[in-house]
Amino acid sequence: MPGMRISTSKSEAMVLDQKRVACPLRVGGEVLPEVEEFKYIGVLFMSEGKMEREIDRQIGAASMQLCGWCAGTLW
C-alpha cells in the first residue's frame, strides 16, 4: 500500500506549551516518547517555546569560530 511509513523506533513527540502537558501520541498502536527538546537541522527546539538556550548555543559557536579566526591572524 503506498503512503508514508513512520518508524516509531526513530520518532519522538513534543508538545509546544508554556507548561508541561501530557499528550500521548499513538502511531500504529505504539505511544511515542515525549521529549522536552530536540535538535532539527541544527536548531534546538524547546517544548515551552523558548529560544534562549539556542541563542546562547549559536553565540557560543560563533565566538569559538571568531576566536579561532582571530588566533590564526595574529603573529
mmJSON file of the N, C-alpha and C atoms, coordinates in Angstrom:
{"data_MODEL":{"atom_site":{
"group_PDB":["ATOM","ATOM","ATOM","ATOM","ATOM","ATOM","ATOM","ATOM","ATOM","ATOM","ATOM","ATOM","ATOM","ATOM","ATOM","ATOM","ATOM","ATOM","ATOM","ATOM","ATOM","ATOM","ATOM","ATOM","ATOM","ATOM","ATOM","ATOM","ATOM","ATOM","ATOM","ATOM","ATOM","ATOM","ATOM","ATOM","ATOM","ATOM","ATOM","ATOM","ATOM","ATOM","ATOM","ATOM","ATOM","ATOM","ATOM","ATOM","ATOM","ATOM","ATOM","ATOM","ATOM","ATOM","ATOM","ATOM","ATOM","ATOM","ATOM","ATOM","ATOM","ATOM","ATOM","ATOM","ATOM","ATOM","ATOM","ATOM","ATOM","ATOM","ATOM","ATOM","ATOM","ATOM","ATOM","ATOM","ATOM","ATOM","ATOM","ATOM","ATOM","ATOM","ATOM","ATOM","ATOM","ATOM","ATOM","ATOM","ATOM","ATOM","ATOM","ATOM","ATOM","ATOM","ATOM","ATOM","ATOM","ATOM","ATOM","ATOM","ATOM","ATOM","ATOM","ATOM","ATOM","ATOM","ATOM","ATOM","ATOM","ATOM","ATOM","ATOM","ATOM","ATOM","ATOM","ATOM","ATOM","ATOM","ATOM","ATOM","ATOM","ATOM","ATOM","ATOM","ATOM","ATOM","ATOM","ATOM","ATOM","ATOM","ATOM","ATOM","ATOM","ATOM","ATOM","ATOM","ATOM","ATOM","ATOM","ATOM","ATOM","ATOM","ATOM","ATOM","ATOM","ATOM","ATOM","ATOM","ATOM","ATOM","ATOM","ATOM","ATOM","ATOM","ATOM","ATOM","ATOM","ATOM","ATOM","ATOM","ATOM","ATOM","ATOM","ATOM","ATOM","ATOM","ATOM","ATOM","ATOM","ATOM","ATOM","ATOM","ATOM","ATOM","ATOM","ATOM","ATOM","ATOM","ATOM","ATOM","ATOM","ATOM","ATOM","ATOM","ATOM","ATOM","ATOM","ATOM","ATOM","ATOM","ATOM","ATOM","ATOM","ATOM","ATOM","ATOM","ATOM","ATOM","ATOM","ATOM","ATOM","ATOM","ATOM","ATOM","ATOM","ATOM","ATOM","ATOM","ATOM","ATOM","ATOM","ATOM","ATOM","ATOM","ATOM","ATOM","ATOM","ATOM","ATOM","ATOM","ATOM","ATOM","ATOM","ATOM","ATOM"],
"id":[1,2,3,4,5,6,7,8,9,10,11,12,13,14,15,16,17,18,19,20,21,22,23,24,25,26,27,28,29,30,31,32,33,34,35,36,37,38,39,40,41,42,43,44,45,46,47,48,49,50,51,52,53,54,55,56,57,58,59,60,61,62,63,64,65,66,67,68,69,70,71,72,73,74,75,76,77,78,79,80,81,82,83,84,85,86,87,88,89,90,91,92,93,94,95,96,97,98,99,100,101,102,103,104,105,106,107,108,109,110,111,112,113,114,115,116,117,118,119,120,121,122,123,124,125,126,127,128,129,130,131,132,133,134,135,136,137,138,139,140,141,142,143,144,145,146,147,148,149,150,151,152,153,154,155,156,157,158,159,160,161,162,163,164,165,166,167,168,169,170,171,172,173,174,175,176,177,178,179,180,181,182,183,184,185,186,187,188,189,190,191,192,193,194,195,196,197,198,199,200,201,202,203,204,205,206,207,208,209,210,211,212,213,214,215,216,217,218,219,220,221,222,223,224,225],
"type_symbol":["N","C","C","N","C","C","N","C","C","N","C","C","N","C","C","N","C","C","N","C","C","N","C","C","N","C","C","N","C","C","N","C","C","N","C","C","N","C","C","N","C","C","N","C","C","N","C","C","N","C","C","N","C","C","N","C","C","N","C","C","N","C","C","N","C","C","N","C","C","N","C","C","N","C","C","N","C","C","N","C","C","N","C","C","N","C","C","N","C","C","N","C","C","N","C","C","N","C","C","N","C","C","N","C","C","N","C","C","N","C","C","N","C","C","N","C","C","N","C","C","N","C","C","N","C","C","N","C","C","N","C","C","N","C","C","N","C","C","N","C","C","N","C","C","N","C","C","N","C","C","N","C","C","N","C","C","N","C","C","N","C","C","N","C","C","N","C","C","N","C","C","N","C","C","N","C","C","N","C","C","N","C","C","N","C","C","N","C","C","N","C","C","N","C","C","N","C","C","N","C","C","N","C","C","N","C","C","N","C","C","N","C","C","N","C","C","N","C","C","N","C","C","N","C","C"],
"label_atom_id":["N","CA","C","N","CA","C","N","CA","C","N","CA","C","N","CA","C","N","CA","C","N","CA","C","N","CA","C","N","CA","C","N","CA","C","N","CA","C","N","CA","C","N","CA","C","N","CA","C","N","CA","C","N","CA","C","N","CA","C","N","CA","C","N","CA","C","N","CA","C","N","CA","C","N","CA","C","N","CA","C","N","CA","C","N","CA","C","N","CA","C","N","CA","C","N","CA","C","N","CA","C","N","CA","C","N","CA","C","N","CA","C","N","CA","C","N","CA","C","N","CA","C","N","CA","C","N","CA","C","N","CA","C","N","CA","C","N","CA","C","N","CA","C","N","CA","C","N","CA","C","N","CA","C","N","CA","C","N","CA","C","N","CA","C","N","CA","C","N","CA","C","N","CA","C","N","CA","C","N","CA","C","N","CA","C","N","CA","C","N","CA","C","N","CA","C","N","CA","C","N","CA","C","N","CA","C","N","CA","C","N","CA","C","N","CA","C","N","CA","C","N","CA","C","N","CA","C","N","CA","C","N","CA","C","N","CA","C","N","CA","C","N","CA","C","N","CA","C","N","CA","C","N","CA","C","N","CA","C","N","CA","C"],
"label_alt_id":[null,null,null,null,null,null,null,null,null,null,null,null,null,null,null,null,null,null,null,null,null,null,null,null,null,null,null,null,null,null,null,null,null,null,null,null,null,null,null,null,null,null,null,null,null,null,null,null,null,null,null,null,null,null,null,null,null,null,null,null,null,null,null,null,null,null,null,null,null,null,null,null,null,null,null,null,null,null,null,null,null,null,null,null,null,null,null,null,null,null,null,null,null,null,null,null,null,null,null,null,null,null,null,null,null,null,null,null,null,null,null,null,null,null,null,null,null,null,null,null,null,null,null,null,null,null,null,null,null,null,null,null,null,null,null,null,null,null,null,null,null,null,null,null,null,null,null,null,null,null,null,null,null,null,null,null,null,null,null,null,null,null,null,null,null,null,null,null,null,null,null,null,null,null,null,null,null,null,null,null,null,null,null,null,null,null,null,null,null,null,null,null,null,null,null,null,null,null,null,null,null,null,null,null,null,null,null,null,null,null,null,null,null,null,null,null,null,null,null,null,null,null,null,null,null],
"label_comp_id":["MET","MET","MET","PRO","PRO","PRO","GLY","GLY","GLY","MET","MET","MET","ARG","ARG","ARG","ILE","ILE","ILE","SER","SER","SER","THR","THR","THR","SER","SER","SER","LYS","LYS","LYS","SER","SER","SER","GLU","GLU","GLU","ALA","ALA","ALA","MET","MET","MET","VAL","VAL","VAL","LEU","LEU","LEU","ASP","ASP","ASP","GLN","GLN","GLN","LYS","LYS","LYS","ARG","ARG","ARG","VAL","VAL","VAL","ALA","ALA","ALA","CYS","CYS","CYS","PRO","PRO","PRO","LEU","LEU","LEU","ARG","ARG","ARG","VAL","VAL","VAL","GLY","GLY","GLY","GLY","GLY","GLY","GLU","GLU","GLU","VAL","VAL","VAL","LEU","LEU","LEU","PRO","PRO","PRO","GLU","GLU","GLU","VAL","VAL","VAL","GLU","GLU","GLU","GLU","GLU","GLU","PHE","PHE","PHE","LYS","LYS","LYS","TYR","TYR","TYR","ILE","ILE","ILE","GLY","GLY","GLY","VAL","VAL","VAL","LEU","LEU","LEU","PHE","PHE","PHE","MET","MET","MET","SER","SER","SER","GLU","GLU","GLU","GLY","GLY","GLY","LYS","LYS","LYS","MET","MET","MET","GLU","GLU","GLU","ARG","ARG","ARG","GLU","GLU","GLU","ILE","ILE","ILE","ASP","ASP","ASP","ARG","ARG","ARG","GLN","GLN","GLN","ILE","ILE","ILE","GLY","GLY","GLY","ALA","ALA","ALA","ALA","ALA","ALA","SER","SER","SER","MET","MET","MET","GLN","GLN","GLN","LEU","LEU","LEU","CYS","CYS","CYS","GLY","GLY","GLY","TRP","TRP","TRP","CYS","CYS","CYS","ALA","ALA","ALA","GLY","GLY","GLY","THR","THR","THR","LEU","LEU","LEU","TRP","TRP","TRP"],
"label_asym_id":["A","A","A","A","A","A","A","A","A","A","A","A","A","A","A","A","A","A","A","A","A","A","A","A","A","A","A","A","A","A","A","A","A","A","A","A","A","A","A","A","A","A","A","A","A","A","A","A","A","A","A","A","A","A","A","A","A","A","A","A","A","A","A","A","A","A","A","A","A","A","A","A","A","A","A","A","A","A","A","A","A","A","A","A","A","A","A","A","A","A","A","A","A","A","A","A","A","A","A","A","A","A","A","A","A","A","A","A","A","A","A","A","A","A","A","A","A","A","A","A","A","A","A","A","A","A","A","A","A","A","A","A","A","A","A","A","A","A","A","A","A","A","A","A","A","A","A","A","A","A","A","A","A","A","A","A","A","A","A","A","A","A","A","A","A","A","A","A","A","A","A","A","A","A","A","A","A","A","A","A","A","A","A","A","A","A","A","A","A","A","A","A","A","A","A","A","A","A","A","A","A","A","A","A","A","A","A","A","A","A","A","A","A","A","A","A","A","A","A","A","A","A","A","A","A"],
"label_entity_id":["1","1","1","1","1","1","1","1","1","1","1","1","1","1","1","1","1","1","1","1","1","1","1","1","1","1","1","1","1","1","1","1","1","1","1","1","1","1","1","1","1","1","1","1","1","1","1","1","1","1","1","1","1","1","1","1","1","1","1","1","1","1","1","1","1","1","1","1","1","1","1","1","1","1","1","1","1","1","1","1","1","1","1","1","1","1","1","1","1","1","1","1","1","1","1","1","1","1","1","1","1","1","1","1","1","1","1","1","1","1","1","1","1","1","1","1","1","1","1","1","1","1","1","1","1","1","1","1","1","1","1","1","1","1","1","1","1","1","1","1","1","1","1","1","1","1","1","1","1","1","1","1","1","1","1","1","1","1","1","1","1","1","1","1","1","1","1","1","1","1","1","1","1","1","1","1","1","1","1","1","1","1","1","1","1","1","1","1","1","1","1","1","1","1","1","1","1","1","1","1","1","1","1","1","1","1","1","1","1","1","1","1","1","1","1","1","1","1","1","1","1","1","1","1","1"],
"label_seq_id":[1,1,1,2,2,2,3,3,3,4,4,4,5,5,5,6,6,6,7,7,7,8,8,8,9,9,9,10,10,10,11,11,11,12,12,12,13,13,13,14,14,14,15,15,15,16,16,16,17,17,17,18,18,18,19,19,19,20,20,20,21,21,21,22,22,22,23,23,23,24,24,24,25,25,25,26,26,26,27,27,27,28,28,28,29,29,29,30,30,30,31,31,31,32,32,32,33,33,33,34,34,34,35,35,35,36,36,36,37,37,37,38,38,38,39,39,39,40,40,40,41,41,41,42,42,42,43,43,43,44,44,44,45,45,45,46,46,46,47,47,47,48,48,48,49,49,49,50,50,50,51,51,51,52,52,52,53,53,53,54,54,54,55,55,55,56,56,56,57,57,57,58,58,58,59,59,59,60,60,60,61,61,61,62,62,62,63,63,63,64,64,64,65,65,65,66,66,66,67,67,67,68,68,68,69,69,69,70,70,70,71,71,71,72,72,72,73,73,73,74,74,74,75,75,75],
"pdbx_PDB_ins_code":[null,null,null,null,null,null,null,null,null,null,null,null,null,null,null,null,null,null,null,null,null,null,null,null,null,null,null,null,null,null,null,null,null,null,null,null,null,null,null,null,null,null,null,null,null,null,null,null,null,null,null,null,null,null,null,null,null,null,null,null,null,null,null,null,null,null,null,null,null,null,null,null,null,null,null,null,null,null,null,null,null,null,null,null,null,null,null,null,null,null,null,null,null,null,null,null,null,null,null,null,null,null,null,null,null,null,null,null,null,null,null,null,null,null,null,null,null,null,null,null,null,null,null,null,null,null,null,null,null,null,null,null,null,null,null,null,null,null,null,null,null,null,null,null,null,null,null,null,null,null,null,null,null,null,null,null,null,null,null,null,null,null,null,null,null,null,null,null,null,null,null,null,null,null,null,null,null,null,null,null,null,null,null,null,null,null,null,null,null,null,null,null,null,null,null,null,null,null,null,null,null,null,null,null,null,null,null,null,null,null,null,null,null,null,null,null,null,null,null,null,null,null,null,null,null],
"Cartn_x":[0.842,0.0,0.895,0.731,1.548,1.204,2.152,1.923,3.15,3.025,4.131,4.18,5.371,5.567,6.334,5.854,6.504,7.236,8.505,9.301,9.146,8.397,8.164,9.438,10.375,11.63,12.526,12.299,13.107,12.336,11.104,10.249,10.033,9.848,9.538,8.452,7.775,6.73,7.111,6.731,6.964,5.728,5.244,4.104,4.643,4.211,4.623,3.609,4.022,3.146,4.003,3.48,4.207,4.445,3.532,3.689,3.668,4.164,4.236,2.827,2.522,1.21,1.433,0.747,0.836,-0.114,0.405,-0.4,0.132,-0.208,0.35,-0.05,0.946,0.711,0.913,-0.1,-0.077,0.043,1.028,1.243,1.279,0.371,0.334,0.207,-0.522,-0.717,0.385,1.455,2.556,2.526,2.775,2.842,4.281,4.42,5.748,6.246,7.541,8.081,8.012,7.635,7.585,8.928,9.391,10.66,10.433,11.338,11.269,11.99,12.965,13.729,14.234,14.467,15.139,15.793,16.804,17.526,17.086,16.717,16.283,17.018,17.728,18.531,19.429,20.015,20.96,20.353,19.03,18.365,17.731,17.966,17.417,16.022,15.031,13.652,13.328,12.669,12.281,10.76,10.247,8.805,8.046,8.671,7.975,8.096,8.759,8.828,9.907,10.736,11.791,12.973,13.705,14.844,16.165,16.158,17.363,18.541,18.3,19.392,19.942,19.066,19.516,20.318,19.872,20.601,21.969,22.015,23.289,24.21,23.657,24.451,25.056,24.255,24.746,25.776,25.567,26.551,27.867,27.788,28.996,29.725,28.984,29.597,30.254,29.582,30.142,31.389,31.37,32.528,33.728,33.486,34.57,35.177,34.322,34.811,35.624,35.097,35.765,37.103,37.156,38.414,39.427,38.984,39.868,40.383,39.507,39.885,40.876,40.603,41.488,42.847,42.841,44.094,44.972,44.368,45.115,45.712,45.202,45.689,46.683,46.816,47.771,49.169,50.199,51.56,52.354],
"Cartn_y":[-1.179,0.0,1.253,2.163,3.364,4.315,5.127,6.108,6.263,7.079,7.345,6.313,5.809,4.87,5.612,5.512,6.169,5.124,5.339,4.444,4.889,4.137,4.526,4.417,3.583,3.465,4.683,5.462,6.643,7.941,7.852,9.033,9.414,10.713,11.256,12.31,12.636,13.656,14.781,16.01,17.15,18.037,18.409,19.312,20.714,21.667,23.055,23.765,24.101,24.772,25.444,26.472,27.177,26.288,25.361,24.455,23.016,22.106,20.689,20.123,19.562,18.972,17.575,16.595,15.23,15.104,14.642,14.483,13.286,12.073,10.889,10.808,10.6,10.457,8.993,8.39,6.965,6.784,5.96,5.64,4.128,3.567,2.127,1.355,1.905,1.236,1.49,2.171,2.477,3.95,4.228,5.604,6.095,7.228,7.8,8.455,8.358,9.027,10.542,11.235,12.694,13.252,14.302,14.935,16.408,16.991,18.41,19.274,18.673,19.402,18.436,18.958,18.178,19.111,18.593,19.37,18.909,19.873,19.585,20.532,19.991,20.761,21.755,21.303,22.118,23.15,23.203,24.186,23.448,23.956,23.345,23.903,23.023,23.399,22.968,23.847,23.564,23.49,22.597,22.387,23.624,24.457,25.65,26.815,26.594,27.594,28.643,28.501,29.479,29.207,30.26,30.126,30.544,30.874,31.375,30.4,29.116,28.139,28.039,28.091,28.024,29.266,30.429,31.667,31.621,31.195,31.071,30.08,28.975,27.962,28.54,29.285,29.857,30.96,31.756,32.785,32.129,31.049,30.319,29.744,29.166,28.595,29.689,30.826,31.937,32.49,32.565,33.061,32.149,30.846,29.89,30.057,30.242,30.451,31.744,32.797,34.095,34.029,33.376,33.242,32.459,31.406,30.62,31.416,32.213,33.035,34.114,34.766,35.824,35.241,34.086,33.461,33.13,32.781,32.432,33.631,34.829,36.012,36.82,36.513,37.257,36.66,37.499,36.985,37.293],
"Cartn_z":[0.0,0.0,0.0,-0.945,-0.999,0.148,0.519,1.584,2.452,3.448,4.341,5.459,5.733,6.839,7.931,9.152,10.285,11.107,11.32,12.153,13.603,14.384,15.781,16.617,16.206,16.968,16.773,15.703,15.415,15.635,16.146,16.272,17.729,17.944,19.262,19.086,20.184,20.15,21.107,20.746,21.621,21.585,22.763,22.886,23.115,22.308,22.481,23.354,24.578,25.525,26.592,27.231,28.287,29.504,29.771,30.906,30.406,31.224,30.839,30.726,29.557,29.287,28.72,29.298,28.772,27.586,26.482,25.278,24.503,24.955,24.29,22.817,21.977,20.541,20.186,19.636,19.321,17.81,17.41,15.998,15.876,15.113,14.923,16.221,17.171,18.453,19.466,19.079,19.993,20.379,21.659,22.131,21.936,21.247,21.028,22.313,22.612,23.789,23.619,24.701,24.677,25.123,24.452,24.789,25.096,25.874,26.229,25.194,24.48,23.474,22.415,21.228,20.19,19.192,18.517,17.526,16.144,15.302,13.937,13.008,12.06,11.1,11.848,12.945,13.693,14.619,14.733,15.604,16.772,17.995,19.203,19.472,19.502,19.804,21.223,21.991,23.377,23.459,24.293,24.365,24.857,25.701,26.176,25.2,24.068,23.008,23.198,24.226,24.471,23.559,23.231,22.324,22.974,24.28,24.932,24.814,25.08,25.007,23.591,22.583,21.197,20.836,21.274,21.003,21.672,22.943,23.654,22.945,22.463,21.773,20.49,19.743,18.49,18.738,19.787,20.131,20.517,21.307,21.703,20.507,19.578,18.372,17.533,17.401,16.626,17.311,18.639,19.379,19.185,19.212,19.005,17.611,16.605,15.239,15.152,15.765,15.724,16.444,17.614,18.353,17.54,16.898,16.044,14.863,14.297,13.15,13.578,14.728,15.222,15.614,16.252,16.677,15.482,14.381,13.186,12.472,12.743,12.03,12.856,14.152,14.986,14.838,14.946,14.85,16.052],
"occupancy":[1.0,1.0,1.0,1.0,1.0,1.0,1.0,1.0,1.0,1.0,1.0,1.0,1.0,1.0,1.0,1.0,1.0,1.0,1.0,1.0,1.0,1.0,1.0,1.0,1.0,1.0,1.0,1.0,1.0,1.0,1.0,1.0,1.0,1.0,1.0,1.0,1.0,1.0,1.0,1.0,1.0,1.0,1.0,1.0,1.0,1.0,1.0,1.0,1.0,1.0,1.0,1.0,1.0,1.0,1.0,1.0,1.0,1.0,1.0,1.0,1.0,1.0,1.0,1.0,1.0,1.0,1.0,1.0,1.0,1.0,1.0,1.0,1.0,1.0,1.0,1.0,1.0,1.0,1.0,1.0,1.0,1.0,1.0,1.0,1.0,1.0,1.0,1.0,1.0,1.0,1.0,1.0,1.0,1.0,1.0,1.0,1.0,1.0,1.0,1.0,1.0,1.0,1.0,1.0,1.0,1.0,1.0,1.0,1.0,1.0,1.0,1.0,1.0,1.0,1.0,1.0,1.0,1.0,1.0,1.0,1.0,1.0,1.0,1.0,1.0,1.0,1.0,1.0,1.0,1.0,1.0,1.0,1.0,1.0,1.0,1.0,1.0,1.0,1.0,1.0,1.0,1.0,1.0,1.0,1.0,1.0,1.0,1.0,1.0,1.0,1.0,1.0,1.0,1.0,1.0,1.0,1.0,1.0,1.0,1.0,1.0,1.0,1.0,1.0,1.0,1.0,1.0,1.0,1.0,1.0,1.0,1.0,1.0,1.0,1.0,1.0,1.0,1.0,1.0,1.0,1.0,1.0,1.0,1.0,1.0,1.0,1.0,1.0,1.0,1.0,1.0,1.0,1.0,1.0,1.0,1.0,1.0,1.0,1.0,1.0,1.0,1.0,1.0,1.0,1.0,1.0,1.0,1.0,1.0,1.0,1.0,1.0,1.0,1.0,1.0,1.0,1.0,1.0,1.0,1.0,1.0,1.0,1.0,1.0,1.0],
"B_iso_or_equiv":[0.0,0.0,0.0,0.0,0.0,0.0,0.0,0.0,0.0,0.0,0.0,0.0,0.0,0.0,0.0,0.0,0.0,0.0,0.0,0.0,0.0,0.0,0.0,0.0,0.0,0.0,0.0,0.0,0.0,0.0,0.0,0.0,0.0,0.0,0.0,0.0,0.0,0.0,0.0,0.0,0.0,0.0,0.0,0.0,0.0,0.0,0.0,0.0,0.0,0.0,0.0,0.0,0.0,0.0,0.0,0.0,0.0,0.0,0.0,0.0,0.0,0.0,0.0,0.0,0.0,0.0,0.0,0.0,0.0,0.0,0.0,0.0,0.0,0.0,0.0,0.0,0.0,0.0,0.0,0.0,0.0,0.0,0.0,0.0,0.0,0.0,0.0,0.0,0.0,0.0,0.0,0.0,0.0,0.0,0.0,0.0,0.0,0.0,0.0,0.0,0.0,0.0,0.0,0.0,0.0,0.0,0.0,0.0,0.0,0.0,0.0,0.0,0.0,0.0,0.0,0.0,0.0,0.0,0.0,0.0,0.0,0.0,0.0,0.0,0.0,0.0,0.0,0.0,0.0,0.0,0.0,0.0,0.0,0.0,0.0,0.0,0.0,0.0,0.0,0.0,0.0,0.0,0.0,0.0,0.0,0.0,0.0,0.0,0.0,0.0,0.0,0.0,0.0,0.0,0.0,0.0,0.0,0.0,0.0,0.0,0.0,0.0,0.0,0.0,0.0,0.0,0.0,0.0,0.0,0.0,0.0,0.0,0.0,0.0,0.0,0.0,0.0,0.0,0.0,0.0,0.0,0.0,0.0,0.0,0.0,0.0,0.0,0.0,0.0,0.0,0.0,0.0,0.0,0.0,0.0,0.0,0.0,0.0,0.0,0.0,0.0,0.0,0.0,0.0,0.0,0.0,0.0,0.0,0.0,0.0,0.0,0.0,0.0,0.0,0.0,0.0,0.0,0.0,0.0,0.0,0.0,0.0,0.0,0.0,0.0],
"pdbx_formal_charge":[null,null,null,null,null,null,null,null,null,null,null,null,null,null,null,null,null,null,null,null,null,null,null,null,null,null,null,null,null,null,null,null,null,null,null,null,null,null,null,null,null,null,null,null,null,null,null,null,null,null,null,null,null,null,null,null,null,null,null,null,null,null,null,null,null,null,null,null,null,null,null,null,null,null,null,null,null,null,null,null,null,null,null,null,null,null,null,null,null,null,null,null,null,null,null,null,null,null,null,null,null,null,null,null,null,null,null,null,null,null,null,null,null,null,null,null,null,null,null,null,null,null,null,null,null,null,null,null,null,null,null,null,null,null,null,null,null,null,null,null,null,null,null,null,null,null,null,null,null,null,null,null,null,null,null,null,null,null,null,null,null,null,null,null,null,null,null,null,null,null,null,null,null,null,null,null,null,null,null,null,null,null,null,null,null,null,null,null,null,null,null,null,null,null,null,null,null,null,null,null,null,null,null,null,null,null,null,null,null,null,null,null,null,null,null,null,null,null,null,null,null,null,null,null,null],
"auth_seq_id":[1,1,1,2,2,2,3,3,3,4,4,4,5,5,5,6,6,6,7,7,7,8,8,8,9,9,9,10,10,10,11,11,11,12,12,12,13,13,13,14,14,14,15,15,15,16,16,16,17,17,17,18,18,18,19,19,19,20,20,20,21,21,21,22,22,22,23,23,23,24,24,24,25,25,25,26,26,26,27,27,27,28,28,28,29,29,29,30,30,30,31,31,31,32,32,32,33,33,33,34,34,34,35,35,35,36,36,36,37,37,37,38,38,38,39,39,39,40,40,40,41,41,41,42,42,42,43,43,43,44,44,44,45,45,45,46,46,46,47,47,47,48,48,48,49,49,49,50,50,50,51,51,51,52,52,52,53,53,53,54,54,54,55,55,55,56,56,56,57,57,57,58,58,58,59,59,59,60,60,60,61,61,61,62,62,62,63,63,63,64,64,64,65,65,65,66,66,66,67,67,67,68,68,68,69,69,69,70,70,70,71,71,71,72,72,72,73,73,73,74,74,74,75,75,75],
"auth_comp_id":["MET","MET","MET","PRO","PRO","PRO","GLY","GLY","GLY","MET","MET","MET","ARG","ARG","ARG","ILE","ILE","ILE","SER","SER","SER","THR","THR","THR","SER","SER","SER","LYS","LYS","LYS","SER","SER","SER","GLU","GLU","GLU","ALA","ALA","ALA","MET","MET","MET","VAL","VAL","VAL","LEU","LEU","LEU","ASP","ASP","ASP","GLN","GLN","GLN","LYS","LYS","LYS","ARG","ARG","ARG","VAL","VAL","VAL","ALA","ALA","ALA","CYS","CYS","CYS","PRO","PRO","PRO","LEU","LEU","LEU","ARG","ARG","ARG","VAL","VAL","VAL","GLY","GLY","GLY","GLY","GLY","GLY","GLU","GLU","GLU","VAL","VAL","VAL","LEU","LEU","LEU","PRO","PRO","PRO","GLU","GLU","GLU","VAL","VAL","VAL","GLU","GLU","GLU","GLU","GLU","GLU","PHE","PHE","PHE","LYS","LYS","LYS","TYR","TYR","TYR","ILE","ILE","ILE","GLY","GLY","GLY","VAL","VAL","VAL","LEU","LEU","LEU","PHE","PHE","PHE","MET","MET","MET","SER","SER","SER","GLU","GLU","GLU","GLY","GLY","GLY","LYS","LYS","LYS","MET","MET","MET","GLU","GLU","GLU","ARG","ARG","ARG","GLU","GLU","GLU","ILE","ILE","ILE","ASP","ASP","ASP","ARG","ARG","ARG","GLN","GLN","GLN","ILE","ILE","ILE","GLY","GLY","GLY","ALA","ALA","ALA","ALA","ALA","ALA","SER","SER","SER","MET","MET","MET","GLN","GLN","GLN","LEU","LEU","LEU","CYS","CYS","CYS","GLY","GLY","GLY","TRP","TRP","TRP","CYS","CYS","CYS","ALA","ALA","ALA","GLY","GLY","GLY","THR","THR","THR","LEU","LEU","LEU","TRP","TRP","TRP"],
"auth_asym_id":["A","A","A","A","A","A","A","A","A","A","A","A","A","A","A","A","A","A","A","A","A","A","A","A","A","A","A","A","A","A","A","A","A","A","A","A","A","A","A","A","A","A","A","A","A","A","A","A","A","A","A","A","A","A","A","A","A","A","A","A","A","A","A","A","A","A","A","A","A","A","A","A","A","A","A","A","A","A","A","A","A","A","A","A","A","A","A","A","A","A","A","A","A","A","A","A","A","A","A","A","A","A","A","A","A","A","A","A","A","A","A","A","A","A","A","A","A","A","A","A","A","A","A","A","A","A","A","A","A","A","A","A","A","A","A","A","A","A","A","A","A","A","A","A","A","A","A","A","A","A","A","A","A","A","A","A","A","A","A","A","A","A","A","A","A","A","A","A","A","A","A","A","A","A","A","A","A","A","A","A","A","A","A","A","A","A","A","A","A","A","A","A","A","A","A","A","A","A","A","A","A","A","A","A","A","A","A","A","A","A","A","A","A","A","A","A","A","A","A","A","A","A","A","A","A"],
"auth_atom_id":["N","CA","C","N","CA","C","N","CA","C","N","CA","C","N","CA","C","N","CA","C","N","CA","C","N","CA","C","N","CA","C","N","CA","C","N","CA","C","N","CA","C","N","CA","C","N","CA","C","N","CA","C","N","CA","C","N","CA","C","N","CA","C","N","CA","C","N","CA","C","N","CA","C","N","CA","C","N","CA","C","N","CA","C","N","CA","C","N","CA","C","N","CA","C","N","CA","C","N","CA","C","N","CA","C","N","CA","C","N","CA","C","N","CA","C","N","CA","C","N","CA","C","N","CA","C","N","CA","C","N","CA","C","N","CA","C","N","CA","C","N","CA","C","N","CA","C","N","CA","C","N","CA","C","N","CA","C","N","CA","C","N","CA","C","N","CA","C","N","CA","C","N","CA","C","N","CA","C","N","CA","C","N","CA","C","N","CA","C","N","CA","C","N","CA","C","N","CA","C","N","CA","C","N","CA","C","N","CA","C","N","CA","C","N","CA","C","N","CA","C","N","CA","C","N","CA","C","N","CA","C","N","CA","C","N","CA","C","N","CA","C","N","CA","C","N","CA","C","N","CA","C","N","CA","C","N","CA","C","N","CA","C"],
"pdbx_PDB_model_num":[1,1,1,1,1,1,1,1,1,1,1,1,1,1,1,1,1,1,1,1,1,1,1,1,1,1,1,1,1,1,1,1,1,1,1,1,1,1,1,1,1,1,1,1,1,1,1,1,1,1,1,1,1,1,1,1,1,1,1,1,1,1,1,1,1,1,1,1,1,1,1,1,1,1,1,1,1,1,1,1,1,1,1,1,1,1,1,1,1,1,1,1,1,1,1,1,1,1,1,1,1,1,1,1,1,1,1,1,1,1,1,1,1,1,1,1,1,1,1,1,1,1,1,1,1,1,1,1,1,1,1,1,1,1,1,1,1,1,1,1,1,1,1,1,1,1,1,1,1,1,1,1,1,1,1,1,1,1,1,1,1,1,1,1,1,1,1,1,1,1,1,1,1,1,1,1,1,1,1,1,1,1,1,1,1,1,1,1,1,1,1,1,1,1,1,1,1,1,1,1,1,1,1,1,1,1,1,1,1,1,1,1,1,1,1,1,1,1,1,1,1,1,1,1,1]
}}}
